[in-house]
Amino acid sequence: MPELPEVETTRRGLAPHLEGRRVAGVVLRRPDLRWPIPPEVARHLPGQRIDAVRRRAKYLLLDTAAGSALLHLGMSGSLRVLPGRLAPGTHDHVDIRIAGRGGKVLRFNDPRRFGCLLWQAPGDVHPLLRGLGPEPLSDDFDGDYLHTRSRGRNAPVKSFLMDQRIVVGVGNIYAAEALFAAGISPLRAAGRVSRERYRGLADAVKAILAAAIRRGGTTLRDFTAPDGAPGYFEQELAVYGRGGLPCPACGRPLRQASIGQRASAWCAHCQR
């Protein structure tokens, strides 16, 4: 599933093509993806100018005066700006036609249909976005915040870090990498991590996410950027998916287990 760096890479790729442009029309080749596509999308979006392409957590929002189209890439979805004359493929479920001489379309391809296209009315917050924690790259997210929210929690720190109510967008890959960089065992109870170590963890989260965005995200299955290029951060992963292989720091075999029903790898020597 695309995580925050992949979604941010997509946003940055789309924004120059969409912001300030008007929507000429919407083509829905099926009535639903993960959930039914609300009629407001086809009713309100055509004729509107896209004022901004935003990201909140792993969701993308196309903001207009009439409301916002809310998109999620699901497990294998992708958004590409393509020539409108290009015939749609089997899994090209949605086209948002962009007004102008180029005749471009924003095409939503989703083979597994776990993505979504929903609608957020002006001044409202969609239920999927309510109750979410701060953005990890914002000033609201730091070690002091993590320390305060973790008090009294016995859940593993990795599960705590992946809780979207605590902080958004830190999925399995980047949680594993940040905990390794901070030297914290993913099994340690969240409430037993000190303030100082949480400061190191927050810094690691920010640094790793920023590096992944610079590298275009991580391609593990299907992710590609809007220009069709893969993400390259996979080449820099230290522990994720490397259970049993040597630790890049000490050379000892990395351990692997399921934590919170997610595959996890870590170094029992370097991470305490």
N, C-alpha and C positions, 0 to 999 in steps of 0.2 A: 504494500500500500504506500502511495506517495506520502512522505512525511513533510514537516514544515519546510525544509530547504527545497524540496522538489516543488511544493506549491508556491513558494516565494520565487523560485526560478521561473515558473510558469507565469506568475503575475508580472514579473519584470519583462518577460518576453512579449506579453500581450499588450501591456500598457501603451507603448508607443504607437501601436496600430489601432487602438480602440478609443483612447481618451480624446475627447473633443469631437468624436465622430458620431453621426446619427445612425440609428438602427432603421434599416429600410424594411425589414420584415423578419419574421421568425418562422422556420419550417420545423415542425415536429413530426418525425417519421414514426413515432410510437407515442402512446399517451402516458407512458410511465418509464421510469428507470427503477431505482430502488423504491421510490414512492411515486404516486401519480403526479404528473406535472400540472400545477394549478393553472386554471384558465387565465389568471391575471398575467402570466408570462406573455402569451400571445395577444392578450387584449391591451395591455398597457405599454409593453416595451417598444413596439414599432412606432417610429416617429420621434422617439426620445433621443436626446444627446447623452452619450456616456460621459459623465463628469469625472469619474474616477474608477480605476480598477484597484480594489482593496483586497487585502487578505486579513481574515480573522481566524486564528488557529489554522486549521487545514481547509478552511472554506475560502472561496473567492467570491467577491461581490462586485457586480457591475452597477454602479450607482447612477441613477437618473433622477430627475425631478419627480417622476411618477412612482418611484420606488427602486428596489434593487433586485436584480436577478442573483440568486444565491446558488453557487455551484460547488459540488464536491466531486473529486475525481474517483472516489471509491477505491477499488482494488487495482484496476487496470485502465482507468479512464485517461483521456488526454484531450487537450484543447489546442487546436492549431488554427492559425489564420492562413486561409488558402484561397486561390482563385475560385470565384463562384462557378466558373464553367467546369471545374473538375467534378466529375461524376462521383456521387457518394458511394462509399463501400458498404459492406454488409452491416457493420457495427457503427456507422455514422448516423447517430440517432437524432441529432439536433443541428440545425444551421441557424445562426444569427447573422442575417445579411447586413452588411455595412454599406451605407450610402456613399456614393462617390464614383469617380471614373474607373477606379480599379476593379469594381465589382467583386470585392473580397467577401468572404464569409468566415465567421468564427465557428468552427466545426467541432462538435463534441462527439468523440468516439469512445465507446465504452463496451467492450466485448462481454464483460461479465455482469454489467448493469447493476453494480453496487454503488454507482455514483448517483448524483441527484441534481435536479434543476428545480428550484423552488422560488418563492417570491417573498420579499420583505417590504411591507408598506412603509411609506415615509414616516419618520419619527418613531418607528417601532423597532423592536429587537426580536428577531425570529426565535422561537422556542429552542431551536438547536444551539443558539449562541448565548442563551441566558445561563448564568451560573458558571461561566468559564473563568478560569484563572487568568492572571496577567500574561502578556506576551513575554517570552523568555529574553528577547532582545531589547526590551523596554527598561526604563529606569525603575519601574515598579517591581521588577524581579531582581533580587539580590540574596546574599547569604543570610542577612538578618530576617528577611521575609520567610525564607525556607525554615530557618530555625524556629521562628515563632509558630508557623503552621504545623511543624512536626512534633511539638511537645505533646507527650502522652500517647503517641502513635507507636504501635508495636509492629505494624506492617513493614516488610522489607523496604529499605530506602529506594530500591529500584522501582517497586510498585508505587511508592509515594511520589516519585519524580515523574512517573508516567500518568498520574491522576490528572485529568484535564481540568478538574476543579482547583487544583493547586497551581499548575502552570500548563499552558497549552502547547501542543506541538512537539513535545519531547517524547518521541516514540521509542520503540525498542532499540533501534540501531543507535540513536544518539544518546539515549540513557546509558547504554552499555559503555559507549566510548567515553562519555563524560565521567562516569564513575571510575573508569580505569585511569583517566588523566588526573583525577583528584585523589587516587589511591584509596578509595572507599569500597569495601566489599558490598556487592549488591544485596547480600543476605543480612547485613546489619540492620537492626530495627531503626526506623526513621527517627524515633524519639531518643535514640542513644548516639546520635551524631552531634558533635559539638558545633557551636556557632562558628568557630574558626574554620572547621572543616567544611561547613556549609558554604562559607564564603568562597573557599577554593572550588567547591562543586559548582556554584553559580557562575563563577568565572570560567570554569571549564565548559559548561553548557553554552555560554555565550560565544566562547572562542571556537568551539567545534561546530556549532550551527553556522557561524559566520564563515568559517572555512569551507563548510559543505556548500553553502550558497555560492561562494566564489568559484567552486569547482563544478557548479551546475547540478548539485544533488548527488544521490547515490542510485545507480542502476543495479537493482538486484533481480528484477523480473522484466517489467514492461515499461518502466519510466523512461520517457524522453522529453526534452524541453520542447517548447512550441516550434523551434526551428528544426526539430527532428534530431538534434544532437543528444547523445546520452550524457548522463551525469558521471563524473569521474571520481567522486569521493570514495567509492568502493575500494579504489587502489590504495587508500590511506587508512583503512580500518585497522585498528590495533587488536581488537578482541572479538568483535561481533562476527559470528559464523566461523570462528577459528578454534572452537573447542578441541582440545587434544594436541594442538600445534604449539610450538614454543612461544612463550611470552616474549614480545619484542623488547622488553626491558631486562628481564633476568634469565630468559632461556628455559625456565621450567615449563612443563606442559600446562596449558590453560585448562581449567576445569569447565565443565558444562553441566547445566541442570535446567529444569523448568522452574521459573519464578513467576508467580502470578499467571500461570499458564502460558508463559512466553519463554522461548528458548533464550538462555543466558550463558555467556561465557565470561570468565574472569580469571585473574591470577590470584591464587590464595596466598602467595608470598608478597606481592606488591600491593594488594588491596586488603585492608584490614577493617 
